[in-house]
Amino acid sequence: MNVLADKVIFLTGGAAGIGRACAIAYLQAGAQVFVMDVDEKGLNELRSELNGQKLFTFAGNVNSGNDVKSAIEKTVAVFGKINVIHNNAGIANPSKPLDQTTEEEWDNVFSVNLKSVFWTTRYGIEHLKQTKGCILNTSSMVGEIGQGNHAAYVATKGGMSALTKAMALDYAPFGIRVNAVCPAGVWTPMLRNWATEQPNTAEIEHYLDHIHALGYCPEGDVIADAALFLISDAARFVTGCMMPVSGGAELGYKK
């Protein structure tokens, strides 16, 4: 079903992982998708795989206001409007507690994971007002339950969830919905890279399966399914929602 027919989606961080899965799902649902990512090679591979007039890519950095402004303007120039902004771009490094995190590392994680939402909203909100569109943020369950040795990342995801609620209230009068999808573990290139940095790499896959009550660590398509729902008209009365797509990872102790 083309549940996103005639929708234009601006997606950040769509060259790999969850973002790539979302781009594919959105296109399959009939949307026109504009993907912004710093990974130019990944964007080229995405275009090669999904060649067609409904996909456009832009190599740029979400921590640059000028890059985001240019990408938003290009989206409107190519597709004529924006119905959805999906803030998905994010980084997880460094894997450190707070006192071992450098100022540069802290600022970089916040700039990519959180300040990027400032830029996409600043330059995209007027377009969403015209279409009564919606915003989707890729947050994380760690923003709700915490995670060891990832102080900066956890702080940004907690901020993302809180910001989602504030934005939902601010933009509801314009008919704009704002929600967040909150994964736990998902096998993405970023997570696989994290796994190689751990001292017990051989055991990490078992660990990631075990933390999910449903018994396995999923691929990005399960997140894309939830994201598709949240940006579709089926969720037309849903706003300010932090939707867990976590396989029950947050539910408590397991035997």
Phi and psi restraints in degrees (value plus and minus 20) as a CYANA .aco file:
   2 ASN   PHI    -110.0   -70.0
   2 ASN   PSI      48.5    88.5
   3 VAL   PHI     -90.8   -50.8
   3 VAL   PSI     -34.3     5.7
   4 LEU   PHI    -132.0   -92.0
   4 LEU   PSI       1.3    41.3
   5 ALA   PHI     -75.8   -35.8
   5 ALA   PSI     114.6   154.6
   6 ASP   PHI      53.1    93.1
   6 ASP   PSI     -11.2    28.8
   7 LYS   PHI    -115.0   -75.0
   7 LYS   PSI     119.8   159.8
   8 VAL   PHI    -130.7   -90.7
   8 VAL   PSI     103.7   143.7
   9 ILE   PHI    -137.2   -97.2
   9 ILE   PSI     106.2   146.2
  10 PHE   PHI    -119.1   -79.1
  10 PHE   PSI      96.1   136.1
  11 LEU   PHI    -142.4  -102.4
  11 LEU   PSI     104.7   144.7
  12 THR   PHI    -117.3   -77.3
  12 THR   PSI     130.7   170.7
  13 GLY   PHI      44.5    84.5
  13 GLY   PSI      21.1    61.1
  14 GLY   PHI    -120.6   -80.6
  14 GLY   PSI     -11.1    28.9
  15 ALA   PHI    -101.2   -61.2
  15 ALA   PSI     -38.9     1.1
  16 ALA   PHI    -173.5  -133.5
  16 ALA   PSI     148.4   188.4
  17 GLY   PHI      40.8    80.8
  17 GLY   PSI    -159.0  -119.0
  18 ILE   PHI     -79.5   -39.5
  18 ILE   PSI     -61.6   -21.6
  19 GLY   PHI     -81.2   -41.2
  19 GLY   PSI     -62.4   -22.4
  20 ARG   PHI     -83.1   -43.1
  20 ARG   PSI     -64.2   -24.2
  21 ALA   PHI     -80.8   -40.8
  21 ALA   PSI     -59.3   -19.3
  22 CYS   PHI     -86.7   -46.7
  22 CYS   PSI     -63.1   -23.1
  23 ALA   PHI     -77.5   -37.5
  23 ALA   PSI     -64.7   -24.7
  24 ILE   PHI     -83.3   -43.3
  24 ILE   PSI     -65.8   -25.8
  25 ALA   PHI     -83.4   -43.4
  25 ALA   PSI     -61.2   -21.2
  26 TYR   PHI     -84.8   -44.8
  26 TYR   PSI     -62.9   -22.9
  27 LEU   PHI     -84.2   -44.2
  27 LEU   PSI     -62.5   -22.5
  28 GLN   PHI     -84.0   -44.0
  28 GLN   PSI     -46.0    -6.0
  29 ALA   PHI    -108.0   -68.0
  29 ALA   PSI     -14.4    25.6
  30 GLY   PHI      78.9   118.9
  30 GLY   PSI     -16.8    23.2
  31 ALA   PHI    -100.3   -60.3
  31 ALA   PSI     142.8   182.8
  32 GLN   PHI    -120.2   -80.2
  32 GLN   PSI     109.8   149.8
  33 VAL   PHI    -144.6  -104.6
  33 VAL   PSI     108.8   148.8
  34 PHE   PHI    -131.4   -91.4
  34 PHE   PSI      96.4   136.4
  35 VAL   PHI    -127.5   -87.5
  35 VAL   PSI     104.6   144.6
  36 MET   PHI    -130.1   -90.1
  36 MET   PSI     110.0   150.0
  37 ASP   PHI    -176.7  -136.7
  37 ASP   PSI     130.8   170.8
  38 VAL   PHI     -97.5   -57.5
  38 VAL   PSI     -37.8     2.2
  39 ASP   PHI    -106.8   -66.8
  39 ASP   PSI      71.1   111.1
  40 GLU   PHI     -86.4   -46.4
  40 GLU   PSI     -56.4   -16.4
  41 LYS   PHI     -82.9   -42.9
  41 LYS   PSI     -64.4   -24.4
  42 GLY   PHI     -82.7   -42.7
  42 GLY   PSI     -57.8   -17.8
  43 LEU   PHI     -84.8   -44.8
  43 LEU   PSI     -60.6   -20.6
  44 ASN   PHI     -82.9   -42.9
  44 ASN   PSI     -61.0   -21.0
  45 GLU   PHI     -85.7   -45.7
  45 GLU   PSI     -58.8   -18.8
  46 LEU   PHI     -83.7   -43.7
  46 LEU   PSI     -64.1   -24.1
  47 ARG   PHI     -82.9   -42.9
  47 ARG   PSI     -60.9   -20.9
  48 SER   PHI     -83.1   -43.1
  48 SER   PSI     -59.5   -19.5
  49 GLU   PHI     -94.6   -54.6
  49 GLU   PSI     -55.9   -15.9
  50 LEU   PHI    -139.0   -99.0
  50 LEU   PSI      26.3    66.3
  51 ASN   PHI     -80.1   -40.1
  51 ASN   PSI     109.6   149.6
  52 GLY   PHI     147.4   187.4
  52 GLY   PSI     146.6   186.6
  53 GLN   PHI     -96.3   -56.3
  53 GLN   PSI     -31.1     8.9
  54 LYS   PHI    -108.8   -68.8
  54 LYS   PSI     -23.7    16.3
  55 LEU   PHI    -138.6   -98.6
  55 LEU   PSI     111.1   151.1
  56 PHE   PHI    -155.2  -115.2
  56 PHE   PSI     120.9   160.9
  57 THR   PHI    -142.9  -102.9
  57 THR   PSI     136.2   176.2
  58 PHE   PHI    -163.8  -123.8
  58 PHE   PSI     101.5   141.5
  59 ALA   PHI    -106.0   -66.0
  59 ALA   PSI      92.0   132.0
  60 GLY   PHI    -184.7  -144.7
  60 GLY   PSI     146.9   186.9
  61 ASN   PHI    -126.7   -86.7
  61 ASN   PSI     105.9   145.9
  62 VAL   PHI     -88.4   -48.4
  62 VAL   PSI     -33.5     6.5
  63 ASN   PHI    -105.5   -65.5
  63 ASN   PSI     -16.3    23.7
  64 SER   PHI    -128.7   -88.7
  64 SER   PSI      96.7   136.7
  65 GLY   PHI     -79.7   -39.7
  65 GLY   PSI     -57.5   -17.5
  66 ASN   PHI     -85.7   -45.7
  66 ASN   PSI     -59.7   -19.7
  67 ASP   PHI     -85.5   -45.5
  67 ASP   PSI     -63.2   -23.2
  68 VAL   PHI     -84.7   -44.7
  68 VAL   PSI     -63.4   -23.4
  69 LYS   PHI     -78.5   -38.5
  69 LYS   PSI     -65.8   -25.8
  70 SER   PHI     -83.3   -43.3
  70 SER   PSI     -60.7   -20.7
  71 ALA   PHI     -86.1   -46.1
  71 ALA   PSI     -62.9   -22.9
  72 ILE   PHI     -82.2   -42.2
  72 ILE   PSI     -65.3   -25.3
  73 GLU   PHI     -82.2   -42.2
  73 GLU   PSI     -59.2   -19.2
  74 LYS   PHI     -87.2   -47.2
  74 LYS   PSI     -58.0   -18.0
  75 THR   PHI     -78.2   -38.2
  75 THR   PSI     -67.1   -27.1
  76 VAL   PHI     -87.8   -47.8
  76 VAL   PSI     -56.9   -16.9
  77 ALA   PHI     -84.8   -44.8
  77 ALA   PSI     -58.2   -18.2
  78 VAL   PHI     -99.5   -59.5
  78 VAL   PSI     -67.0   -27.0
  79 PHE   PHI    -128.9   -88.9
  79 PHE   PSI     -31.4     8.6
  80 GLY   PHI      70.3   110.3
  80 GLY   PSI     -31.8     8.2
  81 LYS   PHI    -189.7  -149.7
  81 LYS   PSI     154.8   194.8
  82 ILE   PHI    -156.1  -116.1
  82 ILE   PSI     105.4   145.4
  83 ASN   PHI    -119.6   -79.6
  83 ASN   PSI     -49.1    -9.1
  84 VAL   PHI    -160.7  -120.7
  84 VAL   PSI     115.6   155.6
  85 ILE   PHI    -133.0   -93.0
  85 ILE   PSI      99.1   139.1
  86 HIS   PHI    -129.1   -89.1
  86 HIS   PSI      86.7   126.7
  87 ASN   PHI    -104.8   -64.8
  87 ASN   PSI      73.6   113.6
  88 ASN   PHI    -132.2   -92.2
  88 ASN   PSI     -41.9    -1.9
  89 ALA   PHI     -78.1   -38.1
  89 ALA   PSI     117.1   157.1
  90 GLY   PHI    -189.9  -149.9
  90 GLY   PSI     137.5   177.5
  91 ILE   PHI    -149.5  -109.5
  91 ILE   PSI     133.5   173.5
  92 ALA   PHI    -129.4   -89.4
  92 ALA   PSI     -39.6     0.4
  93 ASN   PHI     -94.3   -54.3
  93 ASN   PSI     127.7   167.7
  94 PRO   PHI    -111.6   -71.6
  94 PRO   PSI     137.1   177.1
  95 SER   PHI    -112.1   -72.1
  95 SER   PSI      59.8    99.8
  96 LYS   PHI    -167.2  -127.2
  96 LYS   PSI     133.3   173.3
  97 PRO   PHI     -91.9   -51.9
  97 PRO   PSI     148.4   188.4
  98 LEU   PHI     -79.3   -39.3
  98 LEU   PSI     -65.0   -25.0
  99 ASP   PHI     -88.8   -48.8
  99 ASP   PSI     -36.1     3.9
 100 GLN   PHI    -119.2   -79.2
 100 GLN   PSI     -20.9    19.1
 101 THR   PHI    -106.5   -66.5
 101 THR   PSI     110.2   150.2
 102 THR   PHI     -98.4   -58.4
 102 THR   PSI     140.4   180.4
 103 GLU   PHI     -81.2   -41.2
 103 GLU   PSI     -59.7   -19.7
 104 GLU   PHI     -83.2   -43.2
 104 GLU   PSI     -62.8   -22.8
 105 GLU   PHI     -83.6   -43.6
 105 GLU   PSI     -65.0   -25.0
 106 TRP   PHI     -78.2   -38.2
 106 TRP   PSI     -69.9   -29.9
 107 ASP   PHI     -83.6   -43.6
 107 ASP   PSI     -56.9   -16.9
 108 ASN   PHI     -87.3   -47.3
 108 ASN   PSI     -64.7   -24.7
 109 VAL   PHI     -82.9   -42.9
 109 VAL   PSI     -63.0   -23.0
 110 PHE   PHI     -87.6   -47.6
 110 PHE   PSI     -56.4   -16.4
 111 SER   PHI     -85.6   -45.6
 111 SER   PSI     -62.8   -22.8
 112 VAL   PHI     -97.4   -57.4
 112 VAL   PSI     -67.7   -27.7
 113 ASN   PHI     -99.9   -59.9
 113 ASN   PSI     -52.0   -12.0
 114 LEU   PHI    -141.2  -101.2
 114 LEU   PSI     -67.2   -27.2
 115 LYS   PHI     -85.3   -45.3
 115 LYS   PSI     -45.9    -5.9
 116 SER   PHI     -77.8   -37.8
 116 SER   PSI     -52.7   -12.7
 117 VAL   PHI     -87.8   -47.8
 117 VAL   PSI     -54.1   -14.1
 118 PHE   PHI     -79.0   -39.0
 118 PHE   PSI     -65.1   -25.1
 119 TRP   PHI     -90.1   -50.1
 119 TRP   PSI     -65.5   -25.5
 120 THR   PHI     -85.5   -45.5
 120 THR   PSI     -53.5   -13.5
 121 THR   PHI     -92.9   -52.9
 121 THR   PSI     -64.1   -24.1
 122 ARG   PHI     -76.6   -36.6
 122 ARG   PSI     -64.5   -24.5
 123 TYR   PHI    -115.0   -75.0
 123 TYR   PSI     -30.0    10.0
 124 GLY   PHI    -132.6   -92.6
 124 GLY   PSI     -34.3     5.7
 125 ILE   PHI     -84.2   -44.2
 125 ILE   PSI     -56.3   -16.3
 126 GLU   PHI     -85.8   -45.8
 126 GLU   PSI     -53.9   -13.9
 127 HIS   PHI     -88.5   -48.5
 127 HIS   PSI     -57.4   -17.4
 128 LEU   PHI     -89.6   -49.6
 128 LEU   PSI     -52.8   -12.8
 129 LYS   PHI     -81.9   -41.9
 129 LYS   PSI     -57.1   -17.1
 130 GLN   PHI     -88.3   -48.3
 130 GLN   PSI     -53.8   -13.8
 131 THR   PHI    -121.1   -81.1
 131 THR   PSI     -22.3    17.7
 132 LYS   PHI      30.6    70.6
 132 LYS   PSI      31.9    71.9
 133 GLY   PHI    -106.6   -66.6
 133 GLY   PSI    -175.3  -135.3
 134 CYS   PHI    -168.0  -128.0
 134 CYS   PSI     144.2   184.2
 135 ILE   PHI    -142.4  -102.4
 135 ILE   PSI     115.0   155.0
 136 LEU   PHI    -143.5  -103.5
 136 LEU   PSI     109.0   149.0
 137 ASN   PHI    -130.0   -90.0
 137 ASN   PSI     114.2   154.2
 138 THR   PHI    -107.7   -67.7
 138 THR   PSI      82.5   122.5
 139 SER   PHI    -117.8   -77.8
 139 SER   PSI    -164.9  -124.9
 140 SER   PHI    -185.2  -145.2
 140 SER   PSI     131.1   171.1
 141 MET   PHI     -82.6   -42.6
 141 MET   PSI     -44.1    -4.1
 142 VAL   PHI     -85.3   -45.3
 142 VAL   PSI     -42.7    -2.7
 143 GLY   PHI     -89.4   -49.4
 143 GLY   PSI     -37.8     2.2
 144 GLU   PHI    -121.5   -81.5
 144 GLU   PSI     -59.6   -19.6
 145 ILE   PHI    -132.4   -92.4
 145 ILE   PSI     -30.0    10.0
 146 GLY   PHI      67.3   107.3
 146 GLY   PSI     148.7   188.7
 147 GLN   PHI    -181.3  -141.3
 147 GLN   PSI     115.5   155.5
 148 GLY   PHI     -91.9   -51.9
 148 GLY   PSI     127.0   167.0
 149 ASN   PHI      41.4    81.4
 149 ASN   PSI       7.8    47.8
 150 HIS   PHI    -162.3  -122.3
 150 HIS   PSI      29.2    69.2
 151 ALA   PHI     -76.7   -36.7
 151 ALA   PSI     -68.8   -28.8
 152 ALA   PHI     -86.1   -46.1
 152 ALA   PSI     -64.2   -24.2
 153 TYR   PHI     -82.1   -42.1
 153 TYR   PSI     -66.9   -26.9
 154 VAL   PHI     -80.5   -40.5
 154 VAL   PSI     -61.1   -21.1
 155 ALA   PHI     -81.9   -41.9
 155 ALA   PSI     -60.3   -20.3
 156 THR   PHI     -88.3   -48.3
 156 THR   PSI     -56.7   -16.7
 157 LYS   PHI     -95.0   -55.0
 157 LYS   PSI     -54.3   -14.3
 158 GLY   PHI     -82.0   -42.0
 158 GLY   PSI     -61.8   -21.8
 159 GLY   PHI     -83.6   -43.6
 159 GLY   PSI     -58.8   -18.8
 160 MET   PHI     -82.6   -42.6
 160 MET   PSI     -63.2   -23.2
 161 SER   PHI     -85.7   -45.7
 161 SER   PSI     -63.7   -23.7
 162 ALA   PHI     -84.8   -44.8
 162 ALA   PSI     -60.6   -20.6
 163 LEU   PHI     -84.5   -44.5
 163 LEU   PSI     -56.9   -16.9
 164 THR   PHI     -77.7   -37.7
 164 THR   PSI     -62.5   -22.5
 165 LYS   PHI     -86.8   -46.8
 165 LYS   PSI     -62.1   -22.1
 166 ALA   PHI     -83.4   -43.4
 166 ALA   PSI     -64.1   -24.1
 167 MET   PHI     -85.4   -45.4
 167 MET   PSI     -57.4   -17.4
 168 ALA   PHI     -79.1   -39.1
 168 ALA   PSI     -61.2   -21.2
 169 LEU   PHI     -91.3   -51.3
 169 LEU   PSI     -61.8   -21.8
 170 ASP   PHI     -85.8   -45.8
 170 ASP   PSI     -56.2   -16.2
 171 TYR   PHI    -124.9   -84.9
 171 TYR   PSI     -23.1    16.9
 172 ALA   PHI     -78.0   -38.0
 172 ALA   PSI     -58.2   -18.2
 173 PRO   PHI     -80.8   -40.8
 173 PRO   PSI     -37.9     2.1
 174 PHE   PHI    -117.9   -77.9
 174 PHE   PSI     -13.7    26.3
 175 GLY   PHI      57.0    97.0
 175 GLY   PSI      -2.7    37.3
 176 ILE   PHI    -119.0   -79.0
 176 ILE   PSI     104.3   144.3
 177 ARG   PHI    -112.8   -72.8
 177 ARG   PSI     125.6   165.6
 178 VAL   PHI    -154.3  -114.3
 178 VAL   PSI     100.1   140.1
 179 ASN   PHI    -155.0  -115.0
 179 ASN   PSI     150.7   190.7
 180 ALA   PHI    -155.7  -115.7
 180 ALA   PSI     124.7   164.7
 181 VAL   PHI    -124.8   -84.8
 181 VAL   PSI     116.0   156.0
 182 CYS   PHI    -144.5  -104.5
 182 CYS   PSI      71.6   111.6
 183 PRO   PHI     -94.5   -54.5
 183 PRO   PSI     144.7   184.7
 184 ALA   PHI    -122.3   -82.3
 184 ALA   PSI    -136.3   -96.3
 185 GLY   PHI    -101.6   -61.6
 185 GLY   PSI     118.0   158.0
 186 VAL   PHI    -162.4  -122.4
 186 VAL   PSI     112.8   152.8
 187 TRP   PHI     -93.2   -53.2
 187 TRP   PSI      79.7   119.7
 188 THR   PHI    -144.9  -104.9
 188 THR   PSI     146.3   186.3
 189 PRO   PHI     -75.2   -35.2
 189 PRO   PSI     -55.6   -15.6
 190 MET   PHI     -86.0   -46.0
 190 MET   PSI     -62.6   -22.6
 191 LEU   PHI     -89.7   -49.7
 191 LEU   PSI     -59.0   -19.0
 192 ARG   PHI     -84.0   -44.0
 192 ARG   PSI     -56.8   -16.8
 193 ASN   PHI     -85.0   -45.0
 193 ASN   PSI     -61.4   -21.4
 194 TRP   PHI     -80.5   -40.5
 194 TRP   PSI     -61.3   -21.3
 195 ALA   PHI     -80.4   -40.4
 195 ALA   PSI     -57.6   -17.6
 196 THR   PHI     -90.3   -50.3
 196 THR   PSI     -38.5     1.5
 197 GLU   PHI    -106.2   -66.2
 197 GLU   PSI     -29.2    10.8
 198 GLN   PHI    -104.8   -64.8
 198 GLN   PSI     127.9   167.9
 199 PRO   PHI     -86.5   -46.5
 199 PRO   PSI     -43.0    -3.0
 200 ASN   PHI    -133.4   -93.4
 200 ASN   PSI      34.0    74.0
 201 THR   PHI     -73.6   -33.6
 201 THR   PSI     -58.6   -18.6
 202 ALA   PHI     -84.2   -44.2
 202 ALA   PSI     -45.4    -5.4
 203 GLU   PHI    -118.1   -78.1
 203 GLU   PSI     -25.7    14.3
 204 ILE   PHI     -88.4   -48.4
 204 ILE   PSI     -54.1   -14.1
 205 GLU   PHI     -85.3   -45.3
 205 GLU   PSI     -62.1   -22.1
 206 HIS   PHI     -82.0   -42.0
 206 HIS   PSI     -62.0   -22.0
 207 TYR   PHI     -80.5   -40.5
 207 TYR   PSI     -66.1   -26.1
 208 LEU   PHI     -88.7   -48.7
 208 LEU   PSI     -52.2   -12.2
 209 ASP   PHI     -86.8   -46.8
 209 ASP   PSI     -62.1   -22.1
 210 HIS   PHI     -90.1   -50.1
 210 HIS   PSI     -50.0   -10.0
 211 ILE   PHI     -92.0   -52.0
 211 ILE   PSI     -36.3     3.7
 212 HIS   PHI    -114.4   -74.4
 212 HIS   PSI     106.9   146.9
 213 ALA   PHI     -79.2   -39.2
 213 ALA   PSI     -50.0   -10.0
 214 LEU   PHI     -98.1   -58.1
 214 LEU   PSI     -25.1    14.9
 215 GLY   PHI      75.8   115.8
 215 GLY   PSI     -16.1    23.9
 216 TYR   PHI    -174.1  -134.1
 216 TYR   PSI     135.4   175.4
 217 CYS   PHI    -112.4   -72.4
 217 CYS   PSI     103.3   143.3
 218 PRO   PHI    -107.5   -67.5
 218 PRO   PSI     154.5   194.5
 219 GLU   PHI    -111.1   -71.1
 219 GLU   PSI     155.7   195.7
 220 GLY   PHI     -87.7   -47.7
 220 GLY   PSI     -35.2     4.8
 221 ASP   PHI     -84.6   -44.6
 221 ASP   PSI     -49.0    -9.0
 222 VAL   PHI     -89.0   -49.0
 222 VAL   PSI     -51.4   -11.4
 223 ILE   PHI     -93.2   -53.2
 223 ILE   PSI     -59.7   -19.7
 224 ALA   PHI     -81.0   -41.0
 224 ALA   PSI     -57.1   -17.1
 225 ASP   PHI     -81.6   -41.6
 225 ASP   PSI     -63.4   -23.4
 226 ALA   PHI     -89.3   -49.3
 226 ALA   PSI     -59.7   -19.7
 227 ALA   PHI     -81.7   -41.7
 227 ALA   PSI     -62.2   -22.2
 228 LEU   PHI     -79.0   -39.0
 228 LEU   PSI     -63.2   -23.2
 229 PHE   PHI     -80.6   -40.6
 229 PHE   PSI     -67.4   -27.4
 230 LEU   PHI     -86.0   -46.0
 230 LEU   PSI     -48.6    -8.6
 231 ILE   PHI    -114.1   -74.1
 231 ILE   PSI     -24.6    15.4
 232 SER   PHI    -108.9   -68.9
 232 SER   PSI     148.7   188.7
 233 ASP   PHI     -87.9   -47.9
 233 ASP   PSI     -36.1     3.9
 234 ALA   PHI     -83.5   -43.5
 234 ALA   PSI     -43.3    -3.3
 235 ALA   PHI    -124.9   -84.9
 235 ALA   PSI       9.4    49.4
 236 ARG   PHI     -83.0   -43.0
 236 ARG   PSI     -38.2     1.8
 237 PHE   PHI    -135.1   -95.1
 237 PHE   PSI       5.4    45.4
 238 VAL   PHI    -133.8   -93.8
 238 VAL   PSI     100.2   140.2
 239 THR   PHI    -169.8  -129.8
 239 THR   PSI     130.2   170.2
 240 GLY   PHI      51.8    91.8
 240 GLY   PSI       0.5    40.5
 241 CYS   PHI    -112.2   -72.2
 241 CYS   PSI     111.9   151.9
 242 MET   PHI    -121.0   -81.0
 242 MET   PSI      73.1   113.1
 243 MET   PHI    -105.1   -65.1
 243 MET   PSI      92.6   132.6
 244 PRO   PHI     -90.7   -50.7
 244 PRO   PSI     110.7   150.7
 245 VAL   PHI    -148.3  -108.3
 245 VAL   PSI      54.2    94.2
 246 SER   PHI    -149.8  -109.8
 246 SER   PSI     -17.2    22.8
 247 GLY   PHI      39.2    79.2
 247 GLY   PSI       3.2    43.2
 248 GLY   PHI      59.5    99.5
 248 GLY   PSI       0.3    40.3
 249 ALA   PHI     -81.9   -41.9
 249 ALA   PSI     -44.3    -4.3
 250 GLU   PHI    -115.2   -75.2
 250 GLU   PSI     -16.3    23.7
 251 LEU   PHI     -98.7   -58.7
 251 LEU   PSI     -39.8     0.2
 252 GLY   PHI     116.4   156.4
 252 GLY   PSI    -188.6  -148.6
 253 TYR   PHI     -86.4   -46.4
 253 TYR   PSI     123.9   163.9
 254 LYS   PHI    -129.9   -89.9
 254 LYS   PSI     136.2   176.2
